[in-house]
Amino acid sequence: MNDPFSTNSSHWPVSRVDRVASVNARIGWKALTASEYQADGFAFLSTPNIKSERIDFENVNYISEYRYNESPELKLTEGDVLLAKDGNTLGITNIVKELPRPATVNGSIAVIRPHGIRPEFLRYVLASDAIQGRIAALKDGMGVPHLFQWDIRRLPVLLPPTEEQQRIADFLDTETTRIDDMARQHSRVRQLLAERATTLIDSEVDRLASKYGFSRLRRTATHFEQGTSPQCNNISAGIDEWGVLKVSAVKDGIFYPDENKQLPEDVPPTRRYEVHEGDLLITRANTPSLVGSTSVVPATRDKLMISDKIFRVTLSPDLDPNYLVQVAGSSRIRGLCAAVSHGTSQSMVNLKVEEIKEWPIPAAPLNEQRAFVDSLNQHHEKSARLRSSIDRQLSLLAERRQALITAAVTGQLDVTTAGRAAVG
C-alpha cells in the first residue's frame, strides 16, 4: 500500500496527533498494586476492557478516590479516544461514547483527547492500516511491545473539513456495524460446530460407560514425566535449533510444534525431554478452560523438548492414547479440570498428577476404543473443513473492514457516493 501521507491524493492537509489532540498516559503505576483494588469505586480500565466494539465498564478493577484523583489528566470524559500502547494488544483503539461511572485507565492505555478533530474520525484514523503500519514499525520493548507517548503525538493525520470528518465517521459506523454483524453470525456457526462436537463426544463416552463402566486413569497411566523450563528466547526455534514447547503447543487434541521458544545457544538441551512421534502430552498449567489439554504427537520435527508445564504420560497397552485424547475432551473431564485446578491467578492454574490420575475413562476394550476414535476423527474432519471455510470468510470480512476504514480516512473512497451505492 502507498503511503497516503506522501501521495495525499485527497489534497487534505496533513497534521499530527499532537496538533489536534492531547496525549496522556500513566507513567508507571505510582506504586499501585493489585492489593489496592476495591470491591467498588472508580473504574480502572485495562486493555481487555477496550477490545470489543464498546468499552466494557462492568468487568473492571476498582480503585479508590485518592488513586483516581492522582492523575486528573487521565480521568475519562466522553469523546476520549483510547489507544493500547503496550503488549500484544498494542494498537487497539476505542472511543468513550458514554461514561456510566467515573473511570480512568492503567499504564497500558493512552488517553487521546481531541480538540481540533472529530473524536469519531480520529478513532478510525488510528485504526487504519496507514497508522497501524506505523505503530508496528515504531513499537519498542524487549519481550513486551511498547509505544512511547512521543511517538503517538507525532503520528500523522490527514485532516478533511469537519463536516467531511463526521460524514466519514457516520459512514464507517454503518458499514463496520454491518460487517461486524456478518462476522458475529459466522462466529456463532463456528461455536455451534464446537458445541456439536462436544455433544457427540459426550454421547459416545456415556454410551461406552453404560456398557463397560468407568475406570480411573491411574489404572492405566504407568508413568508421568515433567519437562524443564530454562530461560528461553522469545522467538520460535529454527528447524535446526532446540526449542522448549509452550502450553499452547497442546490444545483441542492437536499438537502444534511451532508453539515453542528458542533455547539459547549457551544452554545445553536436556535430550531426555525431547518429544517423539506417539508421545502422549497433557498440560498441567494453563487457563481454567485449557488446563489438562491433551494430544498425541504425530510425526514431527526434531529438537523440541517438553517444558515443566507439560506432562509426558506413558500408558499401559490396553489404553489407546488417541482414545484418551478424545475422552479428555468430554464435558465430564473438562469440568473436572476446571473444578480441581488451583493457583493464585485465574489466567494460569495448575493440575497435580494425582488429579489427572482420577480422570474417569470408559473401560472399553481396544477394538471399541479404536472404533470410537475412527468415528470421531471422521466427524472432526468434516467439521474442520467447515471451520476452515468459516475462517476464510471471517478473514475476508476483517480485510474488507480494514480496507474500508483505511480508504475512507485517507480520502481514497468518496463516502457520499459509496453511501448512496450501499443504500441502493
LOMI-291733 format. One line per 10 residues: for each residue x, y, z of N, C-alpha, C. Coordinates in pm, whole numbers, padded with zeros to 5 digits. Layout:
% LOMI-291733
X,Y,Z,X,Y,Z,X,Y,Z  ...
END
This chain:
% LOMI-291733
00084,-00119,00000,00000,00000,00000,00089,00125,00000  00057,00224,-00088,00129,00350,-00092,00103,00431,00034  00201,00510,00074,00186,00594,00193,00093,00710,00158  -00028,00715,00220,-00124,00820,00185,-00078,00958,00229  00019,00964,00322,00064,01093,00371,00166,01158,00277  00229,01075,00193,00323,01131,00095,00254,01154,-00039  00165,01064,-00078,00094,01082,-00205,-00023,01179,-00189  -00103,01161,-00083,-00214,01251,-00047,-00299,01291,-00166  -00357,01191,-00231,-00443,01218,-00347,-00568,01296,-00308  -00603,01296,-00179,-00723,01369,-00134,-00699,01519,-00126
-00569,01561,-00119,-00531,01701,-00102,-00577,01758,00032  -00610,01671,00128,-00641,01719,00262,-00512,01760,00331  -00516,01860,00418,-00396,01898,00492,-00346,01781,00578  -00214,01771,00591,-00154,01669,00678,-00119,01734,00811  -00174,01680,00918,-00145,01732,01051,-00081,01622,01135  -00078,01643,01267,-00022,01543,01357,-00115,01528,01476  -00108,01413,01542,-00196,01388,01656,-00182,01498,01760  -00059,01540,01792,-00041,01638,01900,-00089,01777,01862  -00120,01800,01733,-00174,01930,01692,-00325,01934,01696  -00387,01817,01708,-00534,01811,01709,-00587,01744,01834
-00497,01700,01925,-00542,01630,02045,-00430,01631,02149  -00468,01616,02275,-00367,01594,02380,-00348,01444,02397  -00228,01406,02437,-00197,01265,02458,-00140,01249,02599  -00204,01163,02679,-00156,01139,02815,-00162,00990,02846  -00070,00947,02928,-00068,00807,02972,-00001,00802,03108  -00031,00697,03179,00024,00680,03313,00172,00644,03303  00256,00718,03370,00398,00687,03375,00420,00596,03496  00434,00467,03468,00442,00372,03577,00308,00361,03647  00310,00301,03764,00185,00278,03838,00179,00360,03966  00280,00446,03991,00286,00523,04116,00269,00430,04235
00338,00314,04225,00339,00213,04332,00203,00148,04355  00108,00166,04261,-00021,00100,04273,-00004,-00051,04259  -00064,-00127,04349,-00058,-00273,04343,-00198,-00331,04342  -00208,-00457,04298,-00339,-00523,04290,-00406,-00531,04426  -00327,-00528,04533,-00385,-00537,04668,-00471,-00415,04701  -00454,-00307,04623,-00534,-00186,04647,-00669,-00188,04576  -00690,-00285,04489,-00819,-00291,04420,-00932,-00309,04521  -01045,-00247,04491,-01160,-00249,04581,-01278,-00321,04518  -01377,-00353,04601,-01498,-00418,04551,-01582,-00321,04469  -01567,-00193,04494,-01640,-00090,04419,-01555,00036,04425
-01597,00135,04349,-01521,00260,04348,-01512,00319,04210  -01391,00354,04168,-01368,00420,04041,-01311,00318,03942  -01374,00308,03826,-01336,00206,03727,-01193,00230,03679  -01116,00121,03673,-00975,00127,03633,-00959,00035,03511  -00969,00096,03391,-00973,00016,03269,-00836,-00039,03232  -00837,-00161,03178,-00716,-00221,03120,-00748,-00259,02975  -00648,-00307,02902,-00668,-00330,02758,-00782,-00427,02726  -00808,-00534,02805,-00923,-00619,02770,-01056,-00543,02768  -01065,-00434,02845,-01189,-00357,02851,-01216,-00274,02726  -01115,-00256,02639,-01135,-00172,02521,-01127,-00253,02391
-01123,-00387,02401,-01104,-00469,02282,-01232,-00488,02201  -01348,-00479,02265,-01475,-00503,02195,-01524,-00375,02127  -01639,-00386,02062,-01693,-00269,01991,-01718,-00154,02086  -01772,-00187,02203,-01798,-00084,02304,-01710,-00111,02425  -01671,-00007,02494,-01586,-00022,02612,-01663,-00093,02722  -01600,-00190,02784,-01660,-00267,02892,-01631,-00198,03025  -01732,-00136,03083,-01717,-00070,03212,-01761,-00158,03329  -01801,-00281,03300,-01853,-00369,03405,-01745,-00461,03462  -01673,-00531,03374,-01573,-00629,03419,-01438,-00560,03438  -01433,-00475,03539,-01316,-00391,03562,-01267,-00405,03706
-01146,-00358,03730,-01098,-00340,03866,-01139,-00202,03913  -01147,-00185,04045,-01187,-00056,04102,-01077,-00004,04193  -01057,00128,04189,-00957,00191,04273,-01024,00298,04359  -00949,00349,04456,-01002,00448,04549,-01013,00586,04484  -01086,00675,04549,-01099,00812,04500,-00964,00881,04501  -00882,00850,04601,-00748,00910,04608,-00666,00873,04484  -00665,00745,04450,-00590,00700,04333,-00648,00758,04204  -00780,00769,04198,-00847,00826,04081,-00806,00971,04060  -00799,01049,04170,-00765,01191,04161,-00616,01215,04141  -00537,01111,04157,-00392,01124,04149,-00345,01168,04010
-00419,01126,03906,-00383,01162,03768,-00504,01224,03701  -00529,01352,03726,-00651,01416,03672,-00657,01417,03520  -00540,01416,03454,-00539,01418,03308,-00589,01287,03248  -00600,01184,03332,-00646,01053,03284,-00789,01021,03327  -00857,01118,03388,-00999,01099,03419,-01076,01104,03287  -01142,00996,03254,-01204,00986,03122,-01324,01078,03109  -01341,01131,02987,-01460,01208,02952,-01513,01154,02819  -01639,01182,02791,-01697,01137,02664,-01621,01202,02548  -01591,01122,02447,-01516,01170,02332,-01368,01138,02338  -01320,01089,02452,-01180,01048,02460,-01157,00927,02370
-01043,00926,02301,-01003,00812,02220,-00894,00737,02297  -00911,00606,02310,-00817,00524,02386,-00735,00439,02291  -00605,00431,02320,-00513,00355,02236,-00428,00265,02325  -00433,00133,02299,-00347,00040,02372,-00203,00059,02326  -00114,00083,02421,00025,00116,02385,00126,00012,02436  00078,-00096,02494,00168,-00199,02546,00114,-00338,02517  00205,-00435,02505,00168,-00575,02499,00116,-00619,02363  00055,-00738,02361,00011,-00794,02233,-00117,-00730,02182  -00179,-00641,02260,-00297,-00567,02213,-00258,-00429,02160  -00128,-00402,02150,-00081,-00271,02108,-00147,-00228,01977
-00199,-00105,01976,-00263,-00051,01856,-00414,-00056,01858  -00473,-00134,01949,-00619,-00139,01958,-00673,-00002,01999  -00780,00040,01934,-00838,00171,01965,-00985,00157,02003  -01033,00256,02078,-01176,00264,02109,-01207,00409,02144  -01335,00438,02161,-01376,00574,02192,-01478,00570,02305  -01467,00665,02396,-01562,00675,02507,-01688,00744,02457  -01789,00662,02425,-01915,00718,02374,-02010,00754,02488  -01995,00684,02600,-02073,00713,02718,-01988,00679,02839  -02018,00739,02951,-01939,00719,03072,-02035,00686,03187  -02065,00556,03205,-02163,00518,03307,-02118,00542,03450
-01986,00557,03469,-01933,00585,03603,-01796,00649,03587  -01748,00722,03686,-01613,00779,03676,-01510,00669,03650  -01418,00697,03558,-01323,00593,03518,-01190,00655,03479  -01085,00573,03490,-00952,00609,03443,-00890,00484,03380  -00762,00492,03343,-00700,00381,03271,-00569,00340,03339  -00528,00217,03313,-00398,00174,03365,-00286,00215,03271  -00164,00172,03300,-00048,00219,03225,-00035,00165,03085  -00123,00074,03044,-00115,00017,02909,-00197,00094,02806  -00269,00198,02851,-00361,00271,02762,-00327,00419,02762  -00319,00476,02643,-00303,00621,02628,-00440,00685,02608
-00459,00800,02671,-00584,00877,02657,-00557,00992,02561  -00627,00992,02448,-00609,01095,02345,-00737,01179,02343  -00724,01306,02379,-00841,01394,02393,-00843,01495,02278  -00930,01476,02179,-00932,01563,02060,-00979,01705,02094  -00916,01801,02025,-00962,01940,02036,-00966,02009,01900  -00910,01945,01795,-00913,02005,01662,-00952,01904,01556  -01028,01801,01599,-01066,01694,01509,-01185,01621,01571  -01273,01566,01488,-01385,01491,01540,-01334,01362,01606  -01375,01334,01732,-01325,01215,01801,-01351,01086,01724  -01471,01074,01665,-01506,00951,01594,-01415,00930,01473
-01384,01040,01406,-01295,01032,01289,-01153,00994,01333  -01104,01056,01441,-00969,01025,01489,-00958,00879,01529  -01061,00825,01590,-01057,00684,01628,-01035,00596,01505  -01108,00626,01396,-01092,00547,01273,-00956,00570,01208  -00905,00693,01216,-00771,00720,01161,-00668,00630,01230  -00674,00624,01362,-00578,00544,01438,-00594,00395,01410  -00716,00353,01375,-00741,00211,01347,-00704,00173,01204  -00675,00271,01118,-00648,00243,00977,-00512,00178,00957  -00498,00110,00843,-00369,00049,00809,-00258,00155,00800  -00297,00275,00757,-00197,00382,00742,-00126,00410,00874
-00200,00405,00986,-00141,00431,01118,-00095,00302,01184  -00173,00195,01170,-00134,00069,01234,00001,00020,01182  00028,00043,01054,00159,00007,00999,00271,00086,01064  00247,00213,01089,00348,00296,01154,00368,00254,01300  00257,00220,01366,00268,00173,01504,00351,00046,01511  00327,-00045,01418,00403,-00171,01416,00552,-00144,01396  00585,-00041,01316,00726,-00008,01291,00790,00063,01409  00707,00134,01489,00761,00214,01599,00773,00138,01730  00694,00032,01745,00686,-00034,01876,00824,-00076,01925  00839,-00063,02055,00968,-00091,02116,00945,-00173,02241
01046,-00244,02285,01037,-00320,02409,01099,-00455,02395  01174,-00496,02496,01237,-00627,02495,01137,-00727,02551  01073,-00802,02466,00976,-00900,02511,00834,-00846,02508  00811,-00726,02563,00677,-00666,02566,00677,-00545,02473  00603,-00550,02362,00600,-00436,02270,00548,-00311,02341  00602,-00197,02305,00567,-00072,02373,00569,00043,02274  00478,00138,02294,00471,00258,02211,00484,00379,02303  00580,00465,02273,00604,00582,02356,00506,00694,02322  00474,00778,02425,00386,00891,02402,00443,00984,02295  00576,01001,02296,00641,01086,02196,00604,01041,02055
00603,00910,02034,00570,00856,01902,00422,00874,01869  00336,00855,01968,00191,00871,01946,00163,01015,01903  00224,01109,01971,00198,01251,01942,00237,01289,01799  00334,01217,01745,00385,01254,01612,00326,01169,01499  00226,01090,01529,00159,01016,01423,00087,01113,01330  00100,01096,01199,00036,01189,01104,-00114,01165,01092  -00185,01270,01059,-00330,01263,01041,-00368,01349,00921  -00441,01291,00826,-00500,01371,00719,-00625,01439,00774  -00641,01569,00744,-00742,01649,00812,-00842,01709,00712  -00947,01634,00677,-01051,01690,00592,-01134,01791,00671
-01222,01867,00604,-01310,01959,00676,-01393,01885,00782  -01432,01956,00886,-01503,01894,00999,-01629,01821,00953  -01705,01881,00861,-01828,01817,00814,-01795,01685,00743  -01685,01684,00667,-01645,01562,00598,-01599,01456,00699  -01529,01499,00803,-01489,01405,00907,-01611,01332,00964  -01715,01408,00992,-01835,01347,01050,-01904,01253,00951  -01909,01293,00822,-01969,01206,00721,-01892,01073,00713  -01760,01082,00717,-01677,00961,00708,-01701,00872,00829  -01704,00933,00949,-01726,00854,01070,-01864,00788,01069  -01966,00862,01026,-02102,00805,01020,-02108,00690,00920
-02045,00710,00805,-02043,00604,00702,-01974,00480,00757  -01860,00499,00822,-01786,00384,00875,-01860,00317,00990  -01929,00394,01071,-02012,00334,01177,-02113,00236,01116  -02179,00281,01010,-02281,00198,00945,-02220,00074,00881  -02114,00094,00804,-02056,-00016,00728,-01983,-00117,00818  -01909,-00068,00917,-01840,-00162,01006,-01940,-00239,01092  -02051,-00175,01129,-02154,-00248,01204,-02212,-00361,01119  -02234,-00333,00991,-02286,-00436,00901,-02186,-00552,00888  -02059,-00519,00872,-01957,-00623,00860,-01945,-00701,00991  -01947,-00630,01104,-01937,-00696,01234,-02054,-00790,01259
-02173,-00751,01215,-02290,-00839,01230,-02270,-00969,01151  -02219,-00957,01029,-02192,-01078,00950,-02085,-01165,01016  -01984,-01101,01070,-01877,-01176,01137,-01931,-01249,01260  -02021,-01185,01334,-02081,-01250,01451,-02161,-01372,01411  -02233,-01361,01299,-02311,-01476,01253,-02220,-01593,01216  -02110,-01565,01147,-02015,-01670,01113,-01952,-01730,01239  -01918,-01645,01334,-01857,-01694,01458,-01954,-01780,01537  -02081,-01746,01531,-02182,-01825,01601,-02192,-01965,01540  -02186,-01972,01407,-02188,-02103,01341,-02066,-02184,01383  -01952,-02120,01391,-01830,-02188,01433,-01844,-02241,01575
-01905,-02160,01662,-01927,-02202,01800,-02022,-02322,01807  -02125,-02320,01723,-02220,-02432,01721,-02152,-02561,01675  -02058,-02550,01583,-01982,-02668,01540,-01903,-02727,01657  -01843,-02640,01737,-01766,-02686,01853,-01858,-02751,01956  -01975,-02690,01977,-02070,-02747,02072,-02123,-02882,02025  -02144,-02893,01896,-02190,-03020,01839,-02085,-03129,01858  -01958,-03093,01839,-01851,-03191,01857,-01845,-03240,02001  -01859,-03146,02097,-01857,-03184,02238,-01976,-03273,02273  -02093,-03239,02218,-02212,-03320,02242,-02194,-03462,02191  -02133,-03474,02073,-02109,-03606,02016,-02013,-03687,02102
-01904,-03624,02147,-01808,-03693,02235,-01878,-03738,02364  -01954,-03646,02425,-02023,-03680,02550,-02118,-03797,02531  -02190,-03798,02420,-02285,-03907,02392,-02214,-04041,02379  -02103,-04042,02306,-02028,-04166,02287,-01960,-04213,02417  -01909,-04118,02495,-01849,-04154,02624,-01956,-04216,02715  -02074,-04155,02719,-02182,-04210,02803,-02223,-04349,02755  -02227,-04368,02623,-02267,-04500,02569,-02166,-04607,02612  -02037,-04577,02597,-01936,-04674,02635,-01932,-04697,02785  -01954,-04589,02861,-01953,-04603,03008,-02069,-04688,03056  -02185,-04673,02994,-02301,-04753,03035,-02281,-04900,03001
-02199,-04926,02902,-02175,-05065,02859,-02060,-05129,02937  -01954,-05049,02966,-01834,-05107,03027,-01797,-05047,03163  -01864,-04940,03201,-01829,-04874,03326,-01706,-04785,03311  -01676,-04709,03417,-01560,-04622,03417,-01443,-04685,03491  -01324,-04650,03450,-01200,-04687,03519,-01117,-04562,03537  -01057,-04543,03654,-00973,-04426,03676,-00844,-04437,03595  -00796,-04323,03548,-00677,-04323,03464,-00556,-04383,03538  -00554,-04375,03671,-00441,-04427,03746,-00416,-04575,03719  -00519,-04646,03673,-00504,-04789,03649,-00429,-04820,03520  -00424,-04722,03432,-00359,-04746,03302,-00246,-04648,03272
-00231,-04542,03352,-00120,-04448,03334,-00003,-04497,03419  00101,-04544,03355,00212,-04607,03429,00324,-04511,03464  00331,-04396,03395,00443,-04305,03424,00408,-04163,03378  00438,-04066,03465,00424,-03924,03433,00563,-03861,03437  00599,-03789,03331,00728,-03723,03324,00706,-03575,03296  00769,-03491,03376,00757,-03346,03363,00886,-03289,03306  00874,-03196,03212,00992,-03142,03145,01061,-03033,03224  01133,-02949,03155,01208,-02841,03218,01184,-02711,03142  01199,-02599,03212,01174,-02468,03150,01289,-02373,03177  01400,-02388,03104,01509,-02291,03116,01467,-02156,03057
01542,-02053,03090,01516,-01921,03031,01540,-01928,02881  01436,-01897,02802,01444,-01910,02656,01431,-01775,02588  01469,-01770,02462,01446,-01651,02380,01300,-01648,02338  01246,-01529,02324,01103,-01514,02297,01072,-01522,02147  01134,-01619,02081,01107,-01646,01940,01103,-01797,01922  01041,-01842,01813,01036,-01985,01785,01172,-02035,01737  01202,-02159,01772,01328,-02219,01729,01325,-02252,01581  01439,-02231,01514,01453,-02273,01375,01456,-02425,01366  01444,-02477,01247,01431,-02621,01227,01552,-02697,01280  01669,-02634,01282,01791,-02699,01331,01830,-02651,01471
01738,-02581,01539,01764,-02530,01672,01676,-02601,01774  01719,-02602,01898,01639,-02660,02005,01534,-02559,02052  01415,-02612,02081,01308,-02528,02134,01238,-02598,02250  01178,-02518,02337,01100,-02570,02450,00953,-02541,02422  00871,-02645,02430,00730,-02631,02395,00655,-02545,02497  00571,-02456,02446,00481,-02378,02531,00354,-02459,02555  00273,-02419,02655,00149,-02492,02681,00054,-02482,02561  00067,-02376,02481,-00018,-02361,02363,00015,-02462,02254  00121,-02542,02273,00153,-02648,02176,00056,-02764,02187  -00020,-02769,02296,-00115,-02878,02319,-00253,-02817,02342
-00341,-02832,02243,-00471,-02766,02253,-00573,-02837,02165  -00693,-02859,02220,-00804,-02918,02145,-00766,-03051,02081  -00682,-03130,02149,-00645,-03260,02096,-00542,-03257,01985  -00485,-03139,01957,-00392,-03122,01845,-00257,-03076,01899  -00151,-03123,01837,-00015,-03083,01872,00033,-02977,01774  00082,-02864,01826,00128,-02752,01744,00278,-02732,01768  00364,-02793,01685,00508,-02786,01710,00568,-02647,01701  00504,-02556,01626,00558,-02421,01613,00541,-02338,01740  00459,-02388,01833,00438,-02317,01959,00551,-02352,02055  00665,-02292,02034,00782,-02319,02117,00866,-02193,02131
00959,-02198,02225,01055,-02088,02244,01196,-02140,02221  01275,-02058,02156,01411,-02097,02119,01501,-02109,02243  01567,-02222,02253,01665,-02242,02360,01793,-02167,02324  01846,-02083,02414,01970,-02010,02383,02085,-02107,02350  02174,-02062,02265,02285,-02148,02221,02374,-02192,02337  02384,-02109,02441,02473,-02144,02552,02406,-02230,02659  02280,-02270,02634,02209,-02358,02728,02199,-02496,02665  02261,-02596,02725,02256,-02731,02666,02116,-02791,02678  02067,-02858,02574,01935,-02921,02580,01936,-03043,02672  01822,-03068,02736,01805,-03192,02813,01740,-03293,02720
01820,-03376,02658,01774,-03459,02547,01666,-03560,02587  01664,-03599,02712,01563,-03699,02751,01422,-03641,02747  01411,-03507,02740,01279,-03444,02733,01235,-03415,02588  01314,-03458,02490,01276,-03436,02350,01151,-03519,02319  01056,-03459,02247,00933,-03531,02213,00954,-03614,02087  00877,-03722,02080,00885,-03812,01966,00744,-03850,01921  00736,-03897,01799,00607,-03941,01746,00545,-04045,01839  00416,-04025,01870,00343,-04117,01956,00339,-04077,02102  00416,-03974,02143,00413,-03929,02282,00275,-03873,02317  00226,-03907,02435,00102,-03850,02488,00138,-03735,02580
00087,-03614,02549,00118,-03495,02627,-00008,-03441,02694  00007,-03397,02818,-00103,-03335,02893,-00049,-03210,02960  -00118,-03097,02941,-00072,-02973,03006,-00115,-02974,03152  -00022,-02938,03239,-00054,-02931,03382,-00079,-02787,03426  -00053,-02690,03338,-00074,-02549,03371,-00128,-02477,03248  -00230,-02395,03268,-00289,-02315,03161,-00406,-02239,03221  -00487,-02177,03137,-00609,-02114,03185,-00707,-02223,03228  -00808,-02192,03313,-00902,-02295,03358,-00971,-02370,03244  -00994,-02304,03132,-01064,-02370,03022,-00972,-02459,02939  -00840,-02445,02956,-00746,-02520,02872,-00654,-02612,02950
-00643,-02594,03082,-00555,-02680,03160,-00603,-02824,03148  -00509,-02919,03135,-00546,-03058,03114,-00568,-03093,02968  -00533,-03001,02877,-00543,-03031,02733,-00449,-03146,02698  -00489,-03228,02605,-00410,-03346,02569,-00390,-03353,02418  -00283,-03421,02377,-00263,-03452,02236,-00160,-03562,02225  -00164,-03632,02110,-00063,-03730,02076,00026,-03668,01969  00156,-03674,01989,00250,-03613,01895,00251,-03695,01765  00219,-03633,01652,00231,-03703,01523,00377,-03700,01478  00403,-03741,01356,00539,-03725,01300,00574,-03577,01305  00685,-03544,01365,00718,-03403,01386,00868,-03381,01374
00908,-03258,01381,01048,-03219,01370,01124,-03262,01496  01255,-03264,01486,01341,-03297,01600,01365,-03172,01685  01431,-03195,01799,01482,-03088,01885,01373,-03002,01950  01266,-03066,01992,01164,-02998,02071,01153,-03069,02205  01159,-02994,02314,01152,-03050,02448,01023,-03009,02517  00973,-03098,02606,00859,-03060,02688,00906,-02966,02800  00820,-02872,02836,00851,-02779,02944,00804,-02838,03076  00827,-02765,03185,00782,-02814,03315,00632,-02796,03334  00564,-02738,03236,00419,-02723,03242,00346,-02830,03159  00422,-02925,03107,00364,-03032,03025,00411,-03168,03079
00315,-03259,03095,00348,-03397,03131,00356,-03482,03005  00454,-03573,03001,00453,-03681,02903,00410,-03806,02980  00305,-03871,02930,00242,-03980,03005,00257,-04111,02928  00298,-04213,02999,00308,-04348,02943,00188,-04429,02989  00123,-04497,02894,00003,-04576,02924,00033,-04724,02911  -00047,-04805,02978,-00039,-04950,02961,-00097,-04986,02824  -00064,-05105,02772,-00106,-05141,02635,-00256,-05148,02613  -00335,-05158,02719,-00479,-05172,02700,-00554,-05038,02695  -00480,-04926,02688,-00544,-04796,02669,-00478,-04724,02553  -00555,-04699,02446,-00504,-04630,02328,-00490,-04481,02361
-00372,-04421,02341,-00355,-04278,02374,-00448,-04187,02295  -00479,-04221,02170,-00573,-04139,02092,-00714,-04146,02149  -00749,-04258,02208,-00878,-04274,02275,-00882,-04183,02398  -00774,-04182,02474,-00768,-04096,02591,-00783,-03949,02552  -00718,-03909,02443,-00726,-03770,02397,-00871,-03732,02368  -00945,-03819,02302,-01085,-03789,02270,-01169,-03783,02397  -01151,-03879,02487,-01229,-03881,02611,-01196,-03759,02697  -01070,-03716,02695,-01029,-03600,02774,-01095,-03471,02725  -01148,-03473,02604,-01220,-03357,02553,-01366,-03353,02590  -01413,-03454,02664,-01554,-03459,02704,-01585,-03357,02813
-01712,-03323,02825,-01754,-03224,02925,-01720,-03272,03066  -01730,-03403,03087,-01705,-03456,03220,-01562,-03425,03266  -01464,-03455,03183,-01325,-03432,03222,-01288,-03284,03216  -01340,-03212,03117,-01312,-03069,03114,-01367,-03001,03240  -01485,-03046,03284,-01542,-02990,03407,-01458,-03023,03529  -01405,-03145,03534,-01318,-03184,03645,-01192,-03099,03648  -01133,-03076,03532,-01011,-02994,03524,-01036,-02853,03577  -01146,-02794,03536,-01178,-02658,03580,-01207,-02654,03730  -01269,-02762,03781,-01309,-02764,03922,-01192,-02784,04017  -01096,-02870,03979,-00987,-02903,04072,-00862,-02821,04049
-00854,-02748,03938,-00735,-02668,03911,-00719,-02562,04019  -00597,-02526,04048,-00570,-02432,04157,-00453,-02343,04119  -00449,-02226,04179,-00343,-02130,04150,-00381,-01994,04203  -00285,-01903,04202,-00309,-01769,04255,-00372,-01677,04153  -00373,-01719,04026,-00428,-01635,03919,-00518,-01718,03830  -00631,-01661,03793,-00722,-01733,03704,-00674,-01731,03560  -00565,-01661,03533,-00508,-01664,03399,-00412,-01783,03383  -00370,-01843,03494,-00282,-01959,03488,-00305,-02044,03612  -00363,-02162,03593,-00390,-02254,03704,-00316,-02385,03679  -00315,-02471,03779,-00235,-02593,03773,-00316,-02717,03804
-00270,-02830,03752,-00324,-02962,03787,-00211,-03046,03845  -00243,-03125,03945,-00148,-03219,04003,-00162,-03355,03934  -00055,-03433,03941,-00058,-03567,03882,-00173,-03648,03940  -00192,-03640,04071,-00296,-03719,04136,-00435,-03680,04086  -00453,-03554,04050,-00583,-03510,03999,-00607,-03564,03858  -00503,-03568,03778,-00517,-03625,03643,-00543,-03775,03651  -00480,-03840,03745,-00499,-03986,03761,-00642,-04023,03797  -00718,-03925,03846,-00858,-03952,03884,-00955,-03937,03768  -00906,-03902,03649,-00995,-03889,03535,-01070,-04021,03511  -01203,-04014,03493,-01281,-04136,03464,-01278,-04167,03313
-01232,-04287,03279,-01221,-04329,03140,-01309,-04452,03117  -01401,-04449,03019,-01480,-04570,02992,-01388,-04690,02964  -01411,-04800,03035,-01322,-04916,03028,-01353,-05006,02909  -01359,-04947,02791,-01391,-05022,02669,-01269,-05101,02623  -01290,-05214,02557,-01177,-05289,02500,-01113,-05211,02385  -00992,-05251,02347,-00916,-05178,02247,-00990,-05163,02115  -01060,-05270,02071,-01127,-05260,01941,-01235,-05152,01943  -01305,-05139,02057,-01409,-05035,02066,-01346,-04897,02085  -01233,-04890,02154,-01162,-04763,02166,-01126,-04710,02028  -01071,-04798,01945,-01026,-04754,01812,-01142,-04722,01720
-01252,-04795,01734,-01372,-04763,01655,-01425,-04625,01696  -01422,-04598,01826,-01464,-04467,01880,-01378,-04355,01821  -01247,-04376,01819,-01154,-04276,01765,-01178,-04256,01615  -01193,-04364,01540,-01215,-04353,01395,-01342,-04277,01365  -01449,-04307,01439,-01577,-04240,01417,-01566,-04090,01444  -01502,-04054,01556,-01489,-03913,01589,-01395,-03841,01493  -01292,-03910,01447,-01199,-03847,01352,-01270,-03810,01222  -01361,-03896,01176,-01438,-03865,01055,-01523,-03740,01076  -01586,-03733,01193,-01666,-03614,01223,-01578,-03490,01232  -01461,-03503,01298,-01371,-03389,01313,-01321,-03339,01178
-01298,-03431,01084,-01250,-03391,00951,-01356,-03308,00878  -01481,-03351,00889,-01590,-03273,00827,-01602,-03136,00892  -01597,-03135,01025,-01608,-03008,01097,-01490,-02916,01064  -01371,-02976,01050,-01252,-02895,01019,-01267,-02826,00885  -01325,-02895,00788,-01346,-02833,00656,-01443,-02715,00667  -01549,-02734,00746,-01645,-02626,00765,-01582,-02508,00840  -01503,-02539,00943,-01437,-02433,01019,-01339,-02356,00930  -01270,-02429,00845,-01175,-02364,00754,-01247,-02267,00661  -01363,-02308,00611,-01441,-02221,00525,-01490,-02097,00600  -01536,-02118,00724,-01581,-02005,00806,-01465,-01910,00835
-01349,-01967,00867,-01233,-01884,00898,-01190,-01799,00778  -01203,-01857,00658,-01171,-01780,00538,-01267,-01663,00523  -01395,-01688,00548,-01494,-01582,00539,-01467,-01473,00644  -01432,-01514,00766,-01401,-01417,00871,-01278,-01334,00834  -01180,-01399,00775,-01060,-01328,00733,-01091,-01226,00624  -01176,-01265,00529,-01214,-01172,00422,-01294,-01054,00477  -01382,-01082,00573,-01459,-00974,00633,-01367,-00876,00708  -01268,-00931,00781,-01174,-00845,00853,-01093,-00760,00756  -01051,-00821,00645,-00976,-00746,00544,-01062,-00637,00482  -01188,-00672,00454,-01281,-00574,00396,-01302,-00458,00493
-01320,-00488,00619,-01342,-00384,00721,-01222,-00290,00727  -01103,-00347,00732,-00982,-00267,00745,-00957,-00183,00621  -00981,-00242,00505,-00961,-00169,00379,-01058,-00052,00368  -01181,-00073,00414,-01283,00031,00408,-01243,00149,00497  -01200,00118,00619,-01158,00224,00711,-01041,00304,00652  -00941,00233,00603,-00822,00299,00551,-00854,00386,00431  -00936,00332,00340,-00970,00409,00220,-01050,00534,00255  -01140,00522,00353,-01226,00635,00387,-01148,00747,00455  -01060,00714,00550,-00992,00819,00627,-00873,00879,00552  -00836,00817,00441,-00725,00873,00361,-00776,00937,00232
-00908,00945,00216,-00964,01013,00101,-00964,00932,-00027  -00931,00803,-00019,-00931,00719,-00139,-01071,00669,-00173  -01166,00692,-00082,-01304,00649,-00103,-01395,00768,-00076  -01478,00802,-00175,-01578,00907,-00158,-01697,00846,-00084  -01710,00877,00044,-01812,00811,00126,-01953,00854,00087  -01966,00971,00033,-02100,01015,-00011,-02150,00927,-00124  -02066,00905,-00225,-02101,00816,-00336,-02116,00673,-00289  -02022,00627,-00206,-02027,00489,-00156,-02150,00466,-00072  -02189,00566,00009,-02307,00552,00093,-02434,00540,00011  -02444,00619,-00097,-02563,00609,-00185,-02568,00473,-00253
-02450,00422,-00293,-02445,00292,-00359,-02487,00182,-00263  -02447,00194,-00135,-02482,00091,-00036,-02631,00089,-00012  -02693,00211,-00006,-02837,00219,00013,-02911,00164,-00108  -02860,00197,-00227,-02924,00149,-00349,-02915,00001,-00363
END
